[in-house]
Amino acid sequence: MSTTGATSDPLAALGALPGVAESVESVRKAVDRAYGHRIMRRRSNEITSEAALRGARGSAALSGSDWALEEVRRRTDFSGDDGARTVGAALRLTAEAGQLLSIWRQSPLRVLARLHLVAAAGSDPWVGRPRQDGEPVDEPLVELPLPDAAEVSGRLEGLSGLIIAGGSAPALVTAAVVHGELLALRPFASRNGLVARAAQRIVLVGSGLDPKAICPAEVGHAELGRAAYLAALDGYVSGTPEGMAAWIAHCGKAVELGARESTAVCEALQRGAA
């Protein structure tokens, strides 16, 4: 992660980059519109459940398992091929993320380890811990240079310190940095993309921006497409102000699309009740 200028709150410094304030405001308006829908007043649990399902489907699609929503809804066995296991991992992570909100601000590294344990669902020695030198990484859709174990450890500690310290950065900025940093580092031997998107969800919910988890950014990322996702990630990894701002804006647009998705679900429920 690169920031501009010397500051004790580098995430807040990112919030001051050109265009970021506009993205933050646009996201806030989109989220407020979703929460303001009349259906939310009496059926918010249904919206949350549907958003979780759609978010998991979107995250799995970005990791190469682009299943139809109804197939995800219908299936009960995700132990078959790798595509099925990816969808199953995304569903487990979405369910687990809500249980880890209280731990995140005190021990983000513990939460990340738990997320990987849930995603990998195995007993291999590399499950639930950052990779060591020489260990391969199974993340074929992200082809960026792979940082070594020492860099991974240092940057994870730095990210953890920023989260624990808190600060004045908008939730969108913090979520985008957590997401981008985990994709850039790929700290685990597998399932890093799924873990990164689950961590982004935890930030957005835990910050109070999306407390009921009805605005699944994963849906928006999938809708924007894998090519745009990876191009925006290149901007984050570049560390330039323009690249960082573009990544934050991309994440913001994804949240907006997630909010739009749930608004459409609200509209459908309202029509059904009419």
N, C-alpha and C positions, 0 to 999 in steps of 0.2 A: 504494500500500500504506500502510495506517495501522497504527500500533502504539500500545499503551497505555503511557504513562510514558516517561521518559528512560532509556535503557539502551544499552550498547554492543553488546548482542545482542538486537535487536528480535524476531528469530525465536523465540528462547527465551522472550521475553515473551509471544508468542502462545501458546506451549505451556502457559503458566500460566493461560490463560483458563478460565473455568468450563466443565467438560465435556470439554475437550480431552484431558486426561490419560486420561479414561475411553475416549475414542475411540482414542487411541494404544495403550492396553492391549488393547482389543478387536481391533484390527488385528493386533497382535503375536500374539495367541492364534490368530487365524484363519490367519495365515501359517504359524505353527508347525505347526498341524494339517495343512496342505497338505504341508509339507516332511516331516512325520513319516509320511506314508503309505508303506506298504511298497513300492509300485510305484516310488516316487521313487528308491529305492536302486539300481535296475538299469535304469530306463527314463526317467531324468530328461530326456534329450535329446528324446525324443518329446513329453513334457509341455511342454517349452519351445517346441518348434515349434508344437504345437497352440495353446498360449496366445498365441503371436505372431499366428497366423492369426485367432483369435477376438478378440484385442485390436484388430487392424486393422479387422476387420468392425465392431466396436463403435464405434471412432472415426469411421469413415466414416458410420455410421448417425447419429451426433450431428451430422455435417456435411450431413445430408440425403440420404445414399445408403444406405438401409436394405435391404441385400441379404440374402437367405438365406445362411446359412453355406455350404451346399453349392454355391451359385452362385459364391461367392468362391473356394471350393476348386477348382471345375471350370474357371473361366475362365483363359485365358492372355493374352488381348488386352484391355487396359484403355485403349485409345486412341480409343474411340468417343465417346459423348456425355459430358456433364459428370459424370453419375453414375458412369460407368465410370472416368473420370479421377480422381474423388475416391477411389474404392476403390483404384485403382492407387497413388495418392499415399500413402494410409494404409499399404498394404503395403510400399512403398519405405521409408517412415519407420520402420516397425517393424524392418525389416532393418538400416537405417542406425544406429538408436539404439545398438545394441550395439557399434558400431565407434567410438563417440565418448565412451565412458565415461572414458577416461584423459585426455581433453582438457577435459572439463566443469569440473573443479575449478580448472583453471588459466586457462581462457578460455571462459567460458560464452557470451559474445557471439559468439565464433567458431563455437561449436557451433550456436547459434540460426540464424546466417546459413547454415550448411551444411544444417541441417534445412529451411529454407525453399527453398534451392536444389534439394534433393532433392524436396520436395513440389511445387514449381511446375514443375520440369522444363522450363524454357524459357530463352531467351536474351534476354528483355526486360531493359532496363536496371534495372528495379526488383526483379528476382529476386535474392534472397540479400542484400539490404540493407534496413534500416529505411526506411519510406516518408518522403517529404519533403512539406512543406506543399503542399497543392493536389492531391496524388495521391489518387485514390479508393481505397477499400478494399472488396473484394468479400468480405463476411462477412455475408450476409443474415440468418442465424439469430441473430446477436448484435446487438441493436438499442440498445445502450447509447450514450450520448454518446461521441463519438470524441475522445480527447485530441489536441492538436496535436503537430507533430513535435518541438518543443522539449521538451515534457513527456515524450513518449515517450523521447527520448534521455536525459533526466535520470533517469527512473525505471529505464530499462534499466541505466544505469551504477550506480545504487544497488543494484539487484538483483544485478548482477554482483559488486559489492563484497562483499555479504553472503555470496554463495556462495564466493568466493575466501577470505574471512576464516574461513569455517567457523563453528564455534560448537557449542553444546550442544543445539540444538533437535532434537526427534525428526524422523526422516526424513519422517513423514507431514506434519508442519507445513511443512517446507521444500518438499516436493513440492506441497502444496496452494497455497502462496504463489506458487511459480513458475507453476503452472497458472493460478491466478486472475489474476495480474499480466499474463500474456501475453494472456489473453482480454480483460481490461479495456483494455489498451493497443492490442491489434491492431496491432502494430508493422510488420507487412508488408502488402503490397497484397492478399494473398490467403492462403488456407490457414492462417490463424492458429489456428483451433481444432485442426486436425491437428497443427500444430507444438507448441501448448501441451500437448497430451496426450502427444506424444512426449517432450517435456522432462520432464513428470511421470514418465514411465517411466524416463528416465535417472536421475533423482534416487532413485527407489525401488530401482533395481537397484544404482546406484553407492554408495548409502549402506550396502548390506549387508542392508537389510530384506528384499529379494527378489532375492538375487544371481543366481539362475538364471532370473529373469524368468518365473515360473510363475503370478503373481497379477495378471492384466491388469486394471487399474483401468478401462480403457476398456469392458470388458464390463459392469462394474458400473454405470458412468455410463449406458450405453445401457439397461440393465435398469431403472434407476431412472426413466428417461424424460427427454426433452428439457425438458419443462416444469419438472420438479423441478431439473434441472441449471441452467437459466437463473434460476430463483428463488433457488437457493443462490448463484449468481454475483452476483445483486443484493445479497445480504448481504455478500459480499466487497467489492464496489464501495462500499457504504455506509461502510465503514471503522469501523463501530461494533464494540465488543467482541462483542456478540451476533451480528452479521452475520458477522464473521470466524470466530467459533467454529462457527457453523452451516455455513459453507462447508468448514471443516476436517473437521467431522463428516460432511458429505456425501461428501467425498473419501475419508474413512476407510471409510464404508459401501461405497463403490465398490470399494475394495481388498478388503474382506471378501468381496464378491460375486464378485470375480475369483478369489480363493482358493477359494471354494466351487465355482466353475466347473471349476477344474483338479482339485479333489478328485473331482468327478463324472467327469472324464475318467480319473483314476486308477482309480476304481471300475469303469468300463466296461472298461478294459484288464485289470483283475484278473479280471473275470468271463470275459473272452475267453480268458484264460490258464488258467482253471480246468478 
